[in-house]
Amino acid sequence: YLRGQWTVHRNEPRVSSVWQRCDHIAGQLQKELLLKVAWVRRMESRGIANYPKRFQSAEGCYSHQAVSRGDLRIAMVHKQAVGLTASGEPEAAIYAVDGAVWRCAAETRVDPDELARHSSAGGCQLSLPGPHLPVGERRPLRMDAEGCGRWMPVEFRMCAPELLEDGDEAARATTTTFDVADGRFYGQRVAPAAGTTLPNGCAQLAFFHFQEWKKNWEGSGATTIGIEPLMAPARAGAAPRFSARPRNFTVTSEGIALLAAGRIHHGGRARTGG
């Protein structure tokens, strides 16, 4: 869905005005706010502390309205790593090294110095090479309301059964586009471009979405470490702030930790070499 994590918009009126087609955040915003307040007061008057909130996400409506306009070209490309599970068996680790983001399997042996060499090699390329290469022909995708997005109203769901049947790995290797010529979605399988993957399976992405840590920035004590390693040293009487100096770090299901030279990753746990 659009607006969910990161969406680039063309700066022109027909694009920047799409949100106005969603009544609850545009013409009916005042009414929606009054209904939210009335619902809270009603629950409080009954002494109910835990109750379902009146939640109306803009993402579902916004995405649906952008498509239903029929004159906007839309491309959805897998360029981000989504939030890691903060509990259970670790599946992957994220490395932020010298301005580049890498996703590696949890059991992979990782040399941050090697990541740094590849990170610097891909910086500031004015030719803007693409991170993906098309593989085969694009195929039309059906859309229905089943199999995805159950948190949003059914009238806004746009699920692609073919991608769901292909599985997560195949879906991540597919770029989805909306063709204004015939008003249909298409899927194009892609492969990583040279230099964006390493022999050990680590893959470079554009950015990482802190799905779990946005809910729990301070970590949860003994089980996970929050964002403290990324903060600047505290000064007396000063509020915490992010460090102005870029820091290399790793994110696993155990939390966030700074990286130093010689730091490697074994079996889901980060350790520092000699």
Residue, then its C-alpha position, 0 to 999 in steps of 0.5 A: y500500500l502507498r504511504g505505508q513506509w516510503t513512497v516517492h510522489r511526483n510534485e504535481p497537483r493530480v498526485s499531491s491531491v489524491w489524499q483529498r479523495c479520502d473523506h475521513i482525512a479531508g472534507q469529513l475530517q472534523k466529523e471523524l475527529l468528533l466521532k473519535v472523541a465521542w467513542v472515547r467518552r462513551m467507553e470512559s463513561r462505562g468504566i471500560a479501559n480496554y476497548p477497540k479504538r476507532f481506527q481508520s487508516a489513510e493507507g488503504c483508502y489512499s492506495h485505492q484512490a490513487v489506483s482508481r484515478g486511472d491516470l497515475r503510474i505506480a511502481m512498487v519495488h522491493k528496496q527495504a528490509v522490514g522489521l525483524t521479529a523481536s522474539g523467537e528464532p532469529e532469521a536475519a540480521i541488518y547491517a548499516v555500514d558506511g551509508a549502506v544497508w545490508r540484510c544477511a541471514a542470521e547464521t551468516r559469517v559477516d565481515p563489516d570491513e567487506l561490507a564497507r568496501h562494497s558500500s563505498a564502491g556504490g556511493c555517488q554514482l551519477s549514472l544512477p544504476g538500477p539495483h534490479l535487472p528484469v528477468g523474463e516477461r511481465r505478467p498481468l496480476r489479478m486483484d481481489a480482497e482476499g489474502c492480505g491487508r485484513w487490518m483495513p476495510v475490505e473495500f480498500r484491499m488490493c491483493a494479488p493472488e498470484l504473488l501470494e501463491d508464489g510465496d514471500e521470496a518470489a514476491r520480494a523478487t517481483t516489481t509490481t506496476f500499474d499500467v494506466a493504458d489498460g488499468r491493470f497491475y503487472g508483475q515483473r520478476v527481477a534479479p539483483a544487479a551486480g554489486t548488490t549481493l555478496p557470495n555469503g548471501c548478504a543483499q544490499l537494500a535502500f533502507f530498513h524499517f524499524q517495525e519492532w523498534k518503533k514500538n519499543w525504542e528503549g528495548s525490553g531489558a534483558t531480551t532486546i537492546g533499544i536505540e541507545p547505542l545510536m545516541a550521542p553521549a549524554r550531557a548533563g541536563a541535555a535531552p537524548r539525541f541522535s549522534a551527528r556522527p554516522r555510526n555503523f551498527t547491526v540490528t538483530s532480533e536481540g536488539i541494536a549494537l554498534l559495529a567495530a572493525g573485526r566484528i563478525h556475526h555467528g549463529g544469530r549472535a554478534r561478537t567482537g573479534g580480537 
